[in-house]
Structures are given as structure tokens and as C-alpha cells.
Amino acid sequence: MKIVLICYFLTAIVVVARIAQSAFVQPFSDGKELSFTTRILSSAVISGKTERFSVMAEGRKLSLTLPRFSGYGYGDLISVSGKVNTSVLDDKRVVSSMYFPIIKKISNDTGVIFWVAGWIRSRVDVVFSHALPHDQAKLLMGIVFGINPGFDKSDQDAFVKTGVMHVIAASGMNVTLLAGFLMPLFGRVMRRQFALAFTILAIGGYAVLSGLSASIVRAAIMSSVGFVGMMLGRQKTAFVAMYLTGCIMILITPSVIFDIGFQLSFAATLGILLLKPLFPEPKRLKGILFDDFTTTFSAQITTMPILLYYFHTLGVLSLLVNVLVLWIVPPVMIIGSMAAIIGLVSSWLGILIAVLAMPFLLYFFTIIRFFGSLSPVVTISTLPLSLVIGYYFLIFFLTLLMLRLKAYPKKNSVAMGVSSESA
């Protein structure tokens, strides 16, 4: 036991040292002239006559604003030259951007996989656009690929107020919640091992369809590792695996610890592993809704301070809305994935399959827009980091206390049974 604790301690020291080393990488200075080569691994966010891509430059995130219909897309390898514009947001995050830089596509690029992924995404976008109304097609793209294709301001505000942005944003929370929903559903119709295998395959398939963005890949790895431990009934093993996975990711890319997507996906998975077992085991069909509730509740408890810290707002009815709408994610994912795959071969068949998602998407928008117009929002101007850390320590302490109280009656009953037998 002592050796294990020493290993944990040494690993933590190495990780902290790696993070401290990366902290010396400063944001780009405002007005800095920069030339670099990068690959576009995000979809364009269209706004009026412009489109915006998020890329990596010298290990730091940079936003490129280009004229609409510039001809660049997912998977393109490009050389960029321009002046950096650096600004500080209200939440004290530093954002670096380039407005209308000089860009050239590198023609001798050998990234065939990225080209294929970009072609698939554009092809699927056409299929969804022909099958569904404009807003529903964008929502289906967001659910299937984990991207935010850009909604009207009223819908965007409704998504924020109801706390369902994770459904269409590549934060990784949708990966975790999808796994949390699929596992119990598969577990009701097949053996544990098969349920585990199908759930991991579903997570991997989703990661591929999303274009293998960094946050989605991280979420897929963490979710798979965490749920393997849960399905094997080894809760402690799952926590150890989660800890090691996080450490490896940070050692490889130290800046990942400051990524919101990494933090949300890690916190959501940890919440499901830590808090979900405290609830009683559901029985029969009525347990499906209860299981969805406990999964959502566990994830939201551990992600709430992160959302408040970065975005300063939290919808009061977000838990209720998530329970009402998140059940549509698995069927919509299945329908959307089938439409996407078959649509690559036959557009018409893909369109016919995508139409099946219409009632689910209509229901989703109806609930979001209704509660978005009603839901009160808690707003916090600033949330100290020390309070966020204290919150997690409190959650951890209360969870340990509840686990001990939950286990005590069992030990007591066993002891009483032994005493009666000896008597």
C-alpha cells in the first residue's frame, strides 16, 4: 500500500513539474507578425460574410477569420502569414486571432486520411441539408460530429440557458453521457462483456465521425477506460486508470490541462464513476429513466463549477431539461450515423434515413425553446479558483463519507448474523 502511495506521489510531482514547465509558454503578443504551417482540424464557424477556423500555431490555439467561401476546409494543410490580434475576455482568458491573413494550401500534402475525413463531412452535410429543415440539419451535424455549426442567436441563448451546449460542442461531455446511456441500455439486452464491447465500439465510432478532434479523442479514451472499470465491477481500478490516463495526456501535452473540453470530459466521467454508484440500482423498464437521471445528475454535479468558472452562468432548470432531452441522443446518433454511412454510397437512401431523425430533433428544439424562454439563469461575475478547488474537495469528502455510511449497515448486519449463529 505504501509503495502504491509513493508511486502516486512521484507521478503527481512529475506532472506538476511538466505543467510548471509549460506555464512559461506565454500567449502571443498583440501585433506580432507570425508565419507558420498548420492543419485545419475544425469546421468553419460562419458569421455573416466571414468564416472562422480554430488552428494550432507553435503549440497555442489561434483563430483565423477568413472571407466566406474561402475554399479551405477540414483536413487542409496550409501555410499562414499575418499579424496576431490578442485580447482578454471577461473571464480573463487570452484569445489570439488573425483577421484575413495570407494563406496558401500546401499542394503536396500526404494527409490522405484528413482529406477523406473532410470529404465525408462535406458529403454528409449535403445529405442532412436535403433531408431536414435548416436548423434541424445543423443540430444533427452537431450531435453526430460533436461540432457547433452555428445557430441563430435566439437558439444559441436557449442552448446556454438550458445547459445543453455539450450536446453540440466538442467538449467531450456528450461522449461521456452517450457512454453512460448506452451501457445500461445494452446491459439490459445482452451480457456484460458484449455490452462493454458495443459501448466502446460506439464511442470509437463517434470519435471517428467527429473528425478525431483532440478533445473528443481525449474524452473517448477517458470514457472507455472509466467504463471498463465500472463494468468489471472494479471501481478502484477505474479511478486508477483515469488518474494514469490523465497523467499521460498531461505529460504528452501539458497545455491540455487548461483546455475546457479536457476539464469537462474528465470531470463528467469522474462524476459518473464517483457519484452514480451512490444511487440505488434501478429495476425493470422504469429504471431506464432513473438511470438517465442519475447519469446526468452525477455529471452535472462535477461539471457545474467549471461551467460557472468559465461562462459565469448556469440555468436553474438545466438538470430537468437535460433529463427531458438527452434520451434522444442515442437514437439520433444511430440514425445520423447510419444516414451518414449509407449517404456516402447513395444520397437518396441517406436522405430517407436522415428523415427518421426529424421527430426527435423537432422534440429537442421544442423543449429547448420552451424552457429557454422560461428558465431563470444564475449569474456569477467571478468565481475564485480556490472556491472551485474547495468544492471538489468537499464533494470527494462527502462521497467517501456516504460510501462508509452505506457500507456500515452491511457490516453491522453481517456481524449480527455471526453473533446469532455463535449463540
C-alpha positions as a LaTeX table, in Angstrom:
\begin{tabular}{lrrr}
\hline
Residue & $x$ (\AA) & $y$ (\AA) & $z$ (\AA) \\
\hline
Met1 & 0.00 & 0.00 & 0.00 \\
Lys2 & 2.85 & 2.38 & 0.88 \\
Ile3 & 4.58 & 1.64 & $-2.43$ \\
Val4 & 1.37 & 2.49 & $-4.33$ \\
Leu5 & 1.01 & 5.81 & $-2.47$ \\
Ile6 & 4.66 & 6.65 & $-3.16$ \\
Cys7 & 4.09 & 5.95 & $-6.88$ \\
Tyr8 & 1.04 & 8.24 & $-6.89$ \\
Phe9 & 3.04 & 10.95 & $-5.13$ \\
Leu10 & 6.00 & 10.72 & $-7.52$ \\
Thr11 & 3.70 & 10.72 & $-10.55$ \\
Ala12 & 1.94 & 13.82 & $-9.26$ \\
Ile13 & 5.29 & 15.60 & $-8.78$ \\
Val14 & 6.36 & 14.80 & $-12.36$ \\
Val15 & 3.01 & 16.02 & $-13.74$ \\
Val16 & 3.14 & 19.27 & $-11.73$ \\
Ala17 & 6.71 & 19.87 & $-12.90$ \\
Arg18 & 5.64 & 19.34 & $-16.52$ \\
Ile19 & 2.74 & 21.77 & $-16.11$ \\
Ala20 & 5.03 & 24.35 & $-14.46$ \\
Gln21 & 7.46 & 24.00 & $-17.35$ \\
Ser22 & 4.72 & 24.63 & $-19.92$ \\
Ala23 & 3.49 & 27.67 & $-17.97$ \\
Phe24 & 6.48 & 29.59 & $-19.31$ \\
Val25 & 4.92 & 29.49 & $-22.80$ \\
Gln26 & 3.35 & 32.94 & $-22.99$ \\
Pro27 & 0.41 & 33.95 & $-25.21$ \\
Phe28 & 1.18 & 35.69 & $-28.48$ \\
Ser29 & 1.90 & 39.38 & $-28.04$ \\
Asp30 & $-0.57$ & 41.73 & $-29.69$ \\
Gly31 & 0.59 & 42.81 & $-33.16$ \\
Lys32 & 3.17 & 40.03 & $-33.52$ \\
Glu33 & 3.99 & 39.06 & $-37.12$ \\
Leu34 & 3.68 & 35.28 & $-37.41$ \\
Ser35 & 4.27 & 32.70 & $-40.13$ \\
Phe36 & 3.56 & 29.01 & $-39.58$ \\
Thr37 & 2.24 & 25.81 & $-41.11$ \\
Thr38 & $-0.79$ & 24.07 & $-39.65$ \\
Arg39 & $-3.61$ & 21.70 & $-40.48$ \\
Ile40 & $-7.26$ & 22.70 & $-40.20$ \\
Leu41 & $-8.91$ & 20.24 & $-37.80$ \\
Ser42 & $-12.14$ & 22.14 & $-37.15$ \\
Ser43 & $-15.23$ & 23.04 & $-39.13$ \\
Ala44 & $-15.80$ & 26.63 & $-40.20$ \\
Val45 & $-17.99$ & 28.76 & $-37.94$ \\
Ile46 & $-19.87$ & 31.01 & $-40.39$ \\
Ser47 & $-20.92$ & 34.52 & $-39.37$ \\
Gly48 & $-22.26$ & 36.90 & $-42.00$ \\
Lys49 & $-19.68$ & 37.28 & $-44.77$ \\
Thr50 & $-16.86$ & 35.60 & $-42.84$ \\
Glu51 & $-15.92$ & 32.15 & $-41.61$ \\
Arg52 & $-13.66$ & 31.27 & $-38.69$ \\
Phe53 & $-11.33$ & 28.33 & $-38.13$ \\
Ser54 & $-9.54$ & 27.31 & $-34.95$ \\
Val55 & $-5.97$ & 26.07 & $-35.53$ \\
Met56 & $-2.77$ & 25.41 & $-33.57$ \\
Ala57 & 0.29 & 27.62 & $-34.02$ \\
Glu58 & 3.52 & 26.97 & $-32.10$ \\
Gly59 & 1.59 & 24.93 & $-29.53$ \\
Arg60 & $-1.02$ & 27.64 & $-28.93$ \\
Lys61 & $-4.60$ & 27.97 & $-30.14$ \\
Leu62 & $-5.24$ & 30.62 & $-32.79$ \\
Ser63 & $-8.45$ & 31.73 & $-34.50$ \\
Leu64 & $-8.34$ & 32.51 & $-38.24$ \\
Thr65 & $-11.04$ & 34.79 & $-39.70$ \\
Leu66 & $-11.39$ & 34.49 & $-43.49$ \\
Pro67 & $-13.84$ & 35.66 & $-46.14$ \\
Arg68 & $-16.79$ & 33.32 & $-46.51$ \\
Phe69 & $-16.41$ & 30.61 & $-49.18$ \\
Ser70 & $-12.63$ & 30.88 & $-48.96$ \\
Gly71 & $-12.31$ & 27.32 & $-50.22$ \\
Tyr72 & $-10.46$ & 25.97 & $-47.18$ \\
Gly73 & $-11.89$ & 23.17 & $-45.07$ \\
Tyr74 & $-11.31$ & 20.36 & $-42.63$ \\
Gly75 & $-8.04$ & 18.48 & $-43.18$ \\
Asp76 & $-6.29$ & 21.09 & $-45.35$ \\
Leu77 & $-2.58$ & 21.66 & $-44.66$ \\
Ile78 & $-1.93$ & 25.39 & $-45.00$ \\
Ser79 & 0.80 & 27.98 & $-44.55$ \\
Val80 & $-0.32$ & 31.15 & $-42.78$ \\
Ser81 & 1.24 & 34.60 & $-42.53$ \\
Gly82 & $-0.25$ & 37.60 & $-40.76$ \\
Lys83 & $-0.49$ & 39.80 & $-37.69$ \\
Val84 & $-1.79$ & 38.42 & $-34.39$ \\
Asn85 & $-4.54$ & 40.24 & $-32.51$ \\
Thr86 & $-4.57$ & 39.30 & $-28.80$ \\
Ser87 & $-7.44$ & 40.21 & $-26.45$ \\
Val88 & $-8.54$ & 39.32 & $-22.91$ \\
Leu89 & $-12.11$ & 38.11 & $-22.38$ \\
Asp90 & $-14.32$ & 38.86 & $-19.39$ \\
Asp91 & $-13.34$ & 35.53 & $-17.81$ \\
Lys92 & $-9.65$ & 36.55 & $-18.11$ \\
Arg93 & $-8.95$ & 34.04 & $-20.88$ \\
Val94 & $-6.48$ & 35.26 & $-23.50$ \\
Val95 & $-7.67$ & 34.82 & $-27.09$ \\
Ser96 & $-5.38$ & 35.18 & $-30.11$ \\
Ser97 & $-6.77$ & 35.79 & $-33.59$ \\
Met98 & $-5.71$ & 36.59 & $-37.14$ \\
Tyr99 & $-8.00$ & 38.58 & $-39.39$ \\
Phe100 & $-7.75$ & 37.86 & $-43.12$ \\
Pro101 & $-4.14$ & 36.54 & $-43.11$ \\
Ile102 & $-2.27$ & 35.39 & $-46.21$ \\
Ile103 & $-2.99$ & 31.67 & $-46.65$ \\
Lys104 & $-1.68$ & 29.11 & $-49.13$ \\
Lys105 & $-2.77$ & 25.50 & $-49.35$ \\
Ile106 & 0.16 & 23.07 & $-49.47$ \\
Ser107 & $-0.45$ & 21.01 & $-52.60$ \\
Asn108 & 1.98 & 18.16 & $-51.92$ \\
Asp109 & 0.20 & 17.22 & $-48.68$ \\
Thr110 & 0.22 & 13.47 & $-47.97$ \\
Gly111 & $-2.56$ & 13.57 & $-45.35$ \\
Val112 & $-4.97$ & 11.35 & $-47.25$ \\
Ile113 & $-6.85$ & 10.39 & $-44.07$ \\
Phe114 & $-7.64$ & 14.03 & $-43.31$ \\
Trp115 & $-8.73$ & 14.66 & $-46.90$ \\
Val116 & $-11.08$ & 11.67 & $-46.73$ \\
Ala117 & $-12.47$ & 12.85 & $-43.37$ \\
Gly118 & $-13.12$ & 16.31 & $-44.80$ \\
Trp119 & $-14.82$ & 14.85 & $-47.87$ \\
Ile120 & $-17.05$ & 12.67 & $-45.67$ \\
Arg121 & $-18.09$ & 15.62 & $-43.51$ \\
Ser122 & $-18.99$ & 17.79 & $-46.52$ \\
Arg123 & $-20.87$ & 14.91 & $-48.17$ \\
Val124 & $-22.83$ & 14.18 & $-45.01$ \\
Asp125 & $-23.63$ & 17.88 & $-44.62$ \\
Val126 & $-25.26$ & 17.83 & $-48.06$ \\
Val127 & $-27.31$ & 14.73 & $-47.17$ \\
Phe128 & $-28.57$ & 16.22 & $-43.90$ \\
Ser129 & $-29.35$ & 19.57 & $-45.56$ \\
His130 & $-31.56$ & 17.91 & $-48.18$ \\
Ala131 & $-33.34$ & 15.72 & $-45.65$ \\
Leu132 & $-34.16$ & 18.18 & $-42.87$ \\
Pro133 & $-35.04$ & 21.84 & $-42.23$ \\
His134 & $-32.03$ & 24.13 & $-41.86$ \\
Asp135 & $-31.96$ & 24.28 & $-38.05$ \\
Gln136 & $-32.55$ & 20.54 & $-37.64$ \\
Ala137 & $-29.81$ & 19.69 & $-40.17$ \\
Lys138 & $-27.33$ & 21.82 & $-38.22$ \\
Leu139 & $-28.39$ & 20.17 & $-34.95$ \\
Leu140 & $-27.95$ & 16.69 & $-36.44$ \\
Met141 & $-24.46$ & 17.66 & $-37.68$ \\
Gly142 & $-23.67$ & 18.92 & $-34.19$ \\
Ile143 & $-24.86$ & 15.74 & $-32.48$ \\
Val144 & $-23.18$ & 13.35 & $-34.92$ \\
Phe145 & $-19.84$ & 15.16 & $-35.28$ \\
Gly146 & $-19.67$ & 16.96 & $-31.93$ \\
Ile147 & $-19.26$ & 20.38 & $-33.57$ \\
Asn148 & $-21.09$ & 23.67 & $-33.17$ \\
Pro149 & $-22.11$ & 24.60 & $-36.71$ \\
Gly150 & $-23.51$ & 27.97 & $-35.60$ \\
Phe151 & $-27.14$ & 28.63 & $-34.68$ \\
Asp152 & $-29.28$ & 31.75 & $-34.62$ \\
Lys153 & $-28.68$ & 33.94 & $-31.57$ \\
Ser154 & $-32.07$ & 33.06 & $-30.03$ \\
Asp155 & $-31.37$ & 29.32 & $-30.30$ \\
Gln156 & $-27.78$ & 29.81 & $-29.11$ \\
Asp157 & $-29.06$ & 31.62 & $-26.00$ \\
Ala158 & $-31.63$ & 28.87 & $-25.39$ \\
Phe159 & $-28.88$ & 26.23 & $-25.57$ \\
Val160 & $-26.84$ & 28.13 & $-22.98$ \\
Lys161 & $-29.77$ & 28.79 & $-20.62$ \\
Thr162 & $-30.89$ & 25.16 & $-20.65$ \\
Gly163 & $-27.37$ & 23.79 & $-20.24$ \\
Val164 & $-27.30$ & 21.55 & $-23.32$ \\
Met165 & $-24.41$ & 23.14 & $-25.24$ \\
His166 & $-22.39$ & 19.99 & $-24.57$ \\
Val167 & $-24.65$ & 18.12 & $-27.00$ \\
Ile168 & $-23.31$ & 20.06 & $-29.97$ \\
Ala169 & $-19.95$ & 21.30 & $-28.69$ \\
Ala170 & $-16.77$ & 19.25 & $-28.81$ \\
Ser171 & $-16.38$ & 19.42 & $-25.06$ \\
Gly172 & $-16.38$ & 15.65 & $-24.64$ \\
Met173 & $-19.33$ & 15.68 & $-22.24$ \\
Asn174 & $-21.57$ & 14.26 & $-24.96$ \\
Val175 & $-19.15$ & 11.32 & $-25.35$ \\
Thr176 & $-19.31$ & 10.59 & $-21.63$ \\
Leu177 & $-23.07$ & 10.92 & $-21.41$ \\
Leu178 & $-23.55$ & 8.83 & $-24.54$ \\
Ala179 & $-21.49$ & 6.05 & $-22.97$ \\
Gly180 & $-23.45$ & 6.42 & $-19.75$ \\
Phe181 & $-26.73$ & 5.95 & $-21.59$ \\
Leu182 & $-25.66$ & 3.18 & $-23.97$ \\
Met183 & $-24.04$ & 0.96 & $-21.36$ \\
Pro184 & $-27.15$ & 0.34 & $-19.22$ \\
Leu185 & $-29.32$ & 0.02 & $-22.34$ \\
Phe186 & $-27.02$ & $-2.60$ & $-23.88$ \\
Gly187 & $-26.69$ & $-4.24$ & $-20.48$ \\
Arg188 & $-30.44$ & $-4.93$ & $-20.38$ \\
Val189 & $-30.45$ & $-6.96$ & $-23.59$ \\
Met190 & $-27.05$ & $-8.68$ & $-23.60$ \\
Arg191 & $-24.27$ & $-9.94$ & $-21.37$ \\
Arg192 & $-21.94$ & $-7.51$ & $-19.63$ \\
Gln193 & $-18.94$ & $-8.29$ & $-21.80$ \\
Phe194 & $-20.90$ & $-7.68$ & $-25.01$ \\
Ala195 & $-22.47$ & $-4.51$ & $-23.58$ \\
Leu196 & $-19.00$ & $-3.25$ & $-22.75$ \\
Ala197 & $-17.66$ & $-4.10$ & $-26.22$ \\
Phe198 & $-20.59$ & $-2.44$ & $-28.04$ \\
Thr199 & $-20.34$ & 0.68 & $-25.87$ \\
Ile200 & $-16.61$ & 1.07 & $-26.55$ \\
Leu201 & $-17.21$ & 0.49 & $-30.28$ \\
Ala202 & $-19.90$ & 3.17 & $-30.21$ \\
Ile203 & $-17.51$ & 5.62 & $-28.52$ \\
Gly204 & $-14.77$ & 4.84 & $-31.03$ \\
Gly205 & $-17.18$ & 5.23 & $-33.94$ \\
Tyr206 & $-18.29$ & 8.58 & $-32.62$ \\
Ala207 & $-14.68$ & 9.74 & $-32.28$ \\
Val208 & $-14.03$ & 8.83 & $-35.92$ \\
Leu209 & $-17.20$ & 10.54 & $-37.16$ \\
Ser210 & $-16.31$ & 13.67 & $-35.21$ \\
Gly211 & $-13.09$ & 14.01 & $-37.18$ \\
Leu212 & $-10.89$ & 12.83 & $-34.29$ \\
Ser213 & $-10.66$ & 16.29 & $-32.74$ \\
Ala214 & $-8.33$ & 16.41 & $-29.74$ \\
Ser215 & $-10.99$ & 16.91 & $-27.05$ \\
Ile216 & $-13.22$ & 14.17 & $-28.48$ \\
Val217 & $-10.32$ & 11.70 & $-28.61$ \\
Arg218 & $-9.39$ & 12.52 & $-25.00$ \\
Ala219 & $-12.99$ & 12.09 & $-23.91$ \\
Ala220 & $-13.28$ & 8.79 & $-25.79$ \\
Ile221 & $-10.16$ & 7.41 & $-24.12$ \\
Met222 & $-11.16$ & 8.53 & $-20.64$ \\
Ser223 & $-14.74$ & 7.31 & $-21.02$ \\
Ser224 & $-13.63$ & 3.92 & $-22.33$ \\
Val225 & $-11.09$ & 3.44 & $-19.56$ \\
Gly226 & $-13.50$ & 4.60 & $-16.86$ \\
Phe227 & $-16.42$ & 2.48 & $-18.01$ \\
Val228 & $-14.26$ & $-0.61$ & $-18.44$ \\
Gly229 & $-13.50$ & $-0.41$ & $-14.73$ \\
Met230 & $-17.15$ & 0.19 & $-13.90$ \\
Met231 & $-18.40$ & $-2.74$ & $-15.97$ \\
Leu232 & $-15.79$ & $-5.06$ & $-14.47$ \\
Gly233 & $-17.04$ & $-4.06$ & $-11.05$ \\
Arg234 & $-13.67$ & $-2.62$ & $-10.09$ \\
Gln235 & $-14.39$ & 0.92 & $-9.08$ \\
Lys236 & $-10.92$ & 1.49 & $-7.61$ \\
Thr237 & $-9.30$ & 0.15 & $-10.79$ \\
Ala238 & $-11.35$ & 2.62 & $-12.82$ \\
Phe239 & $-10.12$ & 5.55 & $-10.71$ \\
Val240 & $-6.51$ & 4.41 & $-11.02$ \\
Ala241 & $-6.88$ & 4.06 & $-14.79$ \\
Met242 & $-8.48$ & 7.52 & $-15.02$ \\
Tyr243 & $-5.64$ & 9.01 & $-12.97$ \\
Leu244 & $-2.95$ & 7.41 & $-15.12$ \\
Thr245 & $-4.72$ & 8.35 & $-18.36$ \\
Gly246 & $-4.93$ & 11.97 & $-17.27$ \\
Cys247 & $-1.27$ & 11.98 & $-16.23$ \\
Ile248 & $-0.12$ & 10.53 & $-19.56$ \\
Met249 & $-2.14$ & 13.11 & $-21.50$ \\
Ile250 & $-0.72$ & 15.97 & $-19.47$ \\
Leu251 & 2.86 & 14.67 & $-19.81$ \\
Ile252 & 2.48 & 14.47 & $-23.60$ \\
Thr253 & 0.65 & 17.81 & $-23.96$ \\
Pro254 & 0.88 & 19.88 & $-20.77$ \\
Ser255 & $-1.41$ & 22.62 & $-22.11$ \\
Val256 & $-4.27$ & 20.10 & $-22.21$ \\
Ile257 & $-4.95$ & 20.72 & $-18.52$ \\
Phe258 & $-6.04$ & 24.27 & $-19.39$ \\
Asp259 & $-8.39$ & 23.08 & $-22.14$ \\
Ile260 & $-12.06$ & 23.43 & $-21.18$ \\
Gly261 & $-13.02$ & 20.33 & $-23.15$ \\
Phe262 & $-10.48$ & 18.22 & $-21.27$ \\
Gln263 & $-11.64$ & 19.56 & $-17.92$ \\
Leu264 & $-15.34$ & 18.98 & $-18.67$ \\
Ser265 & $-14.87$ & 15.47 & $-20.05$ \\
Phe266 & $-12.61$ & 14.48 & $-17.15$ \\
Ala267 & $-14.98$ & 15.95 & $-14.56$ \\
Ala268 & $-18.07$ & 14.38 & $-16.15$ \\
Thr269 & $-16.50$ & 10.92 & $-16.30$ \\
Leu270 & $-15.22$ & 11.26 & $-12.73$ \\
Gly271 & $-18.68$ & 12.33 & $-11.57$ \\
Ile272 & $-20.33$ & 9.28 & $-13.11$ \\
Leu273 & $-17.72$ & 6.96 & $-11.58$ \\
Leu274 & $-17.79$ & 8.65 & $-8.18$ \\
Leu275 & $-21.42$ & 9.66 & $-7.61$ \\
Lys276 & $-23.52$ & 7.31 & $-9.72$ \\
Pro277 & $-22.81$ & 4.21 & $-7.55$ \\
Leu278 & $-24.31$ & 6.05 & $-4.55$ \\
Phe279 & $-27.79$ & 5.78 & $-6.09$ \\
Pro280 & $-29.82$ & 2.56 & $-5.73$ \\
Glu281 & $-29.71$ & 0.10 & $-8.60$ \\
Pro282 & $-32.69$ & 0.64 & $-10.96$ \\
Lys283 & $-35.01$ & $-2.27$ & $-11.74$ \\
Arg284 & $-37.05$ & $-3.15$ & $-14.83$ \\
Leu285 & $-38.02$ & $-0.68$ & $-17.55$ \\
Lys286 & $-38.78$ & 2.18 & $-15.17$ \\
Gly287 & $-35.12$ & 2.07 & $-14.23$ \\
Ile288 & $-34.07$ & 3.41 & $-17.66$ \\
Leu289 & $-35.40$ & 6.90 & $-16.92$ \\
Phe290 & $-33.96$ & 6.77 & $-13.41$ \\
Asp291 & $-30.62$ & 5.66 & $-14.80$ \\
Asp292 & $-30.62$ & 8.57 & $-17.27$ \\
Phe293 & $-31.38$ & 10.93 & $-14.39$ \\
Thr294 & $-28.57$ & 9.62 & $-12.17$ \\
Thr295 & $-26.07$ & 9.74 & $-15.06$ \\
Thr296 & $-26.99$ & 13.32 & $-15.92$ \\
Phe297 & $-27.13$ & 14.41 & $-12.29$ \\
Ser298 & $-23.73$ & 12.88 & $-11.47$ \\
Ala299 & $-22.07$ & 14.51 & $-14.48$ \\
Gln300 & $-23.64$ & 17.91 & $-13.84$ \\
Ile301 & $-22.66$ & 17.98 & $-10.16$ \\
Thr302 & $-18.98$ & 17.65 & $-11.07$ \\
Thr303 & $-19.03$ & 19.93 & $-14.13$ \\
Met304 & $-21.10$ & 22.76 & $-12.63$ \\
Pro305 & $-18.18$ & 24.71 & $-11.06$ \\
Ile306 & $-16.19$ & 24.52 & $-14.31$ \\
Leu307 & $-19.12$ & 25.93 & $-16.29$ \\
Leu308 & $-19.62$ & 28.69 & $-13.73$ \\
Tyr309 & $-15.90$ & 29.49 & $-13.63$ \\
Tyr310 & $-15.57$ & 29.94 & $-17.39$ \\
Phe311 & $-19.05$ & 31.02 & $-18.52$ \\
His312 & $-20.40$ & 32.65 & $-15.31$ \\
Thr313 & $-23.98$ & 31.47 & $-15.98$ \\
Leu314 & $-25.96$ & 28.35 & $-15.11$ \\
Gly315 & $-29.57$ & 27.59 & $-15.99$ \\
Val316 & $-31.64$ & 26.71 & $-12.92$ \\
Leu317 & $-33.69$ & 24.18 & $-14.91$ \\
Ser318 & $-30.71$ & 22.70 & $-16.78$ \\
Leu319 & $-30.88$ & 19.36 & $-14.94$ \\
Leu320 & $-34.58$ & 18.94 & $-15.75$ \\
Val321 & $-34.05$ & 19.92 & $-19.39$ \\
Asn322 & $-31.11$ & 17.51 & $-19.74$ \\
Val323 & $-33.22$ & 14.65 & $-18.42$ \\
Leu324 & $-36.01$ & 15.55 & $-20.85$ \\
Val325 & $-33.85$ & 15.74 & $-23.97$ \\
Leu326 & $-30.72$ & 13.63 & $-23.53$ \\
Trp327 & $-32.60$ & 10.38 & $-24.09$ \\
Ile328 & $-32.87$ & 11.33 & $-27.79$ \\
Val329 & $-29.08$ & 11.46 & $-28.24$ \\
Pro330 & $-28.53$ & 7.66 & $-28.68$ \\
Pro331 & $-31.31$ & 7.15 & $-31.28$ \\
Val332 & $-30.36$ & 10.35 & $-33.12$ \\
Met333 & $-26.70$ & 9.28 & $-33.08$ \\
Ile334 & $-27.65$ & 5.89 & $-34.52$ \\
Ile335 & $-29.94$ & 7.36 & $-37.19$ \\
Gly336 & $-27.46$ & 10.11 & $-38.07$ \\
Ser337 & $-24.53$ & 7.68 & $-38.25$ \\
Met338 & $-26.49$ & 5.26 & $-40.48$ \\
Ala339 & $-27.60$ & 8.13 & $-42.72$ \\
Ala340 & $-24.02$ & 9.39 & $-42.92$ \\
Ile341 & $-22.54$ & 5.99 & $-43.80$ \\
Ile342 & $-25.23$ & 4.99 & $-46.31$ \\
Gly343 & $-25.33$ & 8.53 & $-47.71$ \\
Leu344 & $-21.71$ & 8.12 & $-48.83$ \\
Val345 & $-22.91$ & 5.40 & $-51.21$ \\
Ser346 & $-26.42$ & 6.64 & $-52.06$ \\
Ser347 & $-27.51$ & 10.19 & $-51.27$ \\
Trp348 & $-31.20$ & 9.34 & $-51.66$ \\
Leu349 & $-31.06$ & 6.42 & $-49.22$ \\
Gly350 & $-29.10$ & 8.56 & $-46.78$ \\
Ile351 & $-31.76$ & 11.29 & $-47.03$ \\
Leu352 & $-34.56$ & 8.78 & $-46.40$ \\
Ile353 & $-32.82$ & 7.52 & $-43.26$ \\
Ala354 & $-31.98$ & 11.02 & $-42.01$ \\
Val355 & $-35.67$ & 11.98 & $-42.23$ \\
Leu356 & $-36.32$ & 9.46 & $-39.42$ \\
Ala357 & $-34.48$ & 11.80 & $-37.04$ \\
Met358 & $-36.94$ & 14.65 & $-37.71$ \\
Pro359 & $-39.44$ & 13.91 & $-34.88$ \\
Phe360 & $-36.59$ & 13.60 & $-32.33$ \\
Leu361 & $-34.97$ & 16.85 & $-33.47$ \\
Leu362 & $-38.32$ & 18.66 & $-33.52$ \\
Tyr363 & $-38.96$ & 17.48 & $-29.96$ \\
Phe364 & $-35.47$ & 18.64 & $-28.93$ \\
Phe365 & $-35.99$ & 22.15 & $-30.33$ \\
Thr366 & $-39.48$ & 22.39 & $-28.83$ \\
Ile367 & $-38.22$ & 21.59 & $-25.32$ \\
Ile368 & $-35.13$ & 23.81 & $-25.62$ \\
Arg369 & $-37.02$ & 26.81 & $-26.96$ \\
Phe370 & $-39.82$ & 26.46 & $-24.42$ \\
Phe371 & $-37.58$ & 26.19 & $-21.37$ \\
Gly372 & $-35.11$ & 28.65 & $-22.86$ \\
Ser373 & $-37.80$ & 31.32 & $-22.71$ \\
Leu374 & $-38.68$ & 30.38 & $-19.10$ \\
Ser375 & $-35.50$ & 29.16 & $-17.46$ \\
Pro376 & $-34.01$ & 31.59 & $-14.92$ \\
Val377 & $-30.24$ & 31.87 & $-15.03$ \\
Val378 & $-27.82$ & 32.11 & $-12.11$ \\
Thr379 & $-25.08$ & 34.62 & $-12.95$ \\
Ile380 & $-21.79$ & 34.89 & $-11.06$ \\
Ser381 & $-19.46$ & 37.68 & $-12.13$ \\
Thr382 & $-16.31$ & 35.97 & $-10.81$ \\
Leu383 & $-15.74$ & 32.59 & $-9.21$ \\
Pro384 & $-12.42$ & 32.27 & $-7.32$ \\
Leu385 & $-10.32$ & 29.27 & $-8.33$ \\
Ser386 & $-9.81$ & 28.45 & $-4.65$ \\
Leu387 & $-13.59$ & 28.05 & $-4.27$ \\
Val388 & $-13.70$ & 25.64 & $-7.25$ \\
Ile389 & $-10.90$ & 23.53 & $-5.73$ \\
Gly390 & $-12.62$ & 23.59 & $-2.34$ \\
Tyr391 & $-15.86$ & 22.45 & $-3.95$ \\
Tyr392 & $-14.17$ & 19.35 & $-5.38$ \\
Phe393 & $-12.50$ & 18.54 & $-2.07$ \\
Leu394 & $-15.93$ & 18.81 & $-0.39$ \\
Ile395 & $-17.56$ & 16.54 & $-2.99$ \\
Phe396 & $-14.78$ & 13.98 & $-2.54$ \\
Phe397 & $-15.06$ & 14.08 & 1.27 \\
Leu398 & $-18.88$ & 13.76 & 1.26 \\
Thr399 & $-18.69$ & 10.88 & $-1.24$ \\
Leu400 & $-16.26$ & 8.97 & 0.98 \\
Leu401 & $-18.49$ & 9.63 & 3.99 \\
Met402 & $-21.61$ & 8.38 & 2.16 \\
Leu403 & $-19.79$ & 5.28 & 0.97 \\
Arg404 & $-18.75$ & 4.46 & 4.53 \\
Leu405 & $-22.28$ & 5.04 & 5.83 \\
Lys406 & $-23.64$ & 2.88 & 3.01 \\
Ala407 & $-21.22$ & 0.08 & 3.83 \\
Tyr408 & $-21.69$ & 0.27 & 7.62 \\
Pro409 & $-25.18$ & $-1.29$ & 7.78 \\
Lys410 & $-23.95$ & $-4.24$ & 5.71 \\
Lys411 & $-21.02$ & $-4.82$ & 8.06 \\
Asn412 & $-23.29$ & $-4.43$ & 11.05 \\
Ser413 & $-25.83$ & $-6.93$ & 9.68 \\
Val414 & $-23.05$ & $-9.43$ & 8.93 \\
Ala415 & $-21.70$ & $-9.03$ & 12.45 \\
Met416 & $-25.16$ & $-9.57$ & 13.92 \\
Gly417 & $-25.58$ & $-12.68$ & 11.78 \\
Val418 & $-22.31$ & $-14.12$ & 13.02 \\
Ser419 & $-23.27$ & $-13.39$ & 16.66 \\
Ser420 & $-26.64$ & $-15.11$ & 16.33 \\
Glu421 & $-25.04$ & $-18.21$ & 14.77 \\
Ser422 & $-22.46$ & $-18.46$ & 17.51 \\
Ala423 & $-25.19$ & $-18.10$ & 20.10 \\
\hline
\end{tabular}
